[in-house]
Amino acid sequence: MSLENLSKYKKLGLSLVFDAIGMLTIFDIVWAPASGYLMSKMYKGTKGKIAGVVSFIEEIIPGFDIIPTFTIMWVLTYVLQKEEKVVEV
């Protein structure tokens, strides 16, 4: 199963679950690389890679676990992103 091909609402559900795991876990040394990997697999391209690095850094630094990085990325991708208009010639 490819995470980047999921519907936007399934990605939202996974985002909420992954953020909850990040907030609850005391094993940040294990969850930080996992969250970076999952983020880069959920969102393709450069945007996904940057989000993966941000997610890793957010999880590895103590005290920053409360930031819902996956949900913020979902909002940036599906709510705030302008739709591209296709012009046919």
N, C-alpha and C positions, 0 to 999 in steps of 0.2 A: 504494500500500500504506500503510495506516494503522498506525503503531507501537503505538497504544493498543489495537488489536484483536488483537494477537498473543497466542498462548498464553503462559502464565506461564513455561514452559521455554524458549521461543524468546526471551522477554524476558531470561531469565537468561543465555542464550548471548550475546545482544547486549550485555548489561551487562558480561560478562567481556571481550568484545572492545573495547568502548568504554573500559573501565578500563585495559586494556593499551595502547591507543592513547594515552590520557592520560598514562600513565607513561613511554612511550617518546618522545613527541614533544618536539621542542625548539622547535616553533613554537606556543607557548602562546597567542600573540596571535591565532592563527587557530583553534586548537582550543577555547579557552575559550568563545567565543560559540557555536560549533557544539555543544559538549557541553551547554550550557544549553538550546539549542533542542531537541536530541534528547531530553533529559530531560523537558522540558515536553510533548513529543509522545508519549513513552512512557507517561506517567502523567497522567491527566486531572484537571481541577479545580484547586482551590487547592493541594492537595498536590503536584501536578506543577509548578505555577508556582514554589512555594517551593523545591522540589528543583532546578529549573532555575537559580534564582538561586544556591543553595548550590553547585551544580556549577560554575557560571561563576566564582564567587569562589575556589573550591578550585583550579581550573585556572589562574587568572590570577596567583595568588600563588606566587612561586617557592618550591620546597621542599615544597609541599603536594600535589604530583602523586601521591604514593604512596598517598593515601587513595582507596580504591575506592568512590567515591560512588554509581555506578550499582548496584553489587552491594549496598551498604548499603540503598539505596532498595528494591531487590527484596526483600531480607530483611524490611524494615519492612512492605512491602505484602503479601507472600504468606506469611510465616512468623509474624511477631509480631502481625499484625492479627487481631483477633477477628472471627469471622464474625457478620454481622447475622442475627438470627433474625426470620423473617417470621411474624407472627401473623395468622391469618385470623379474621375475625369473622363 
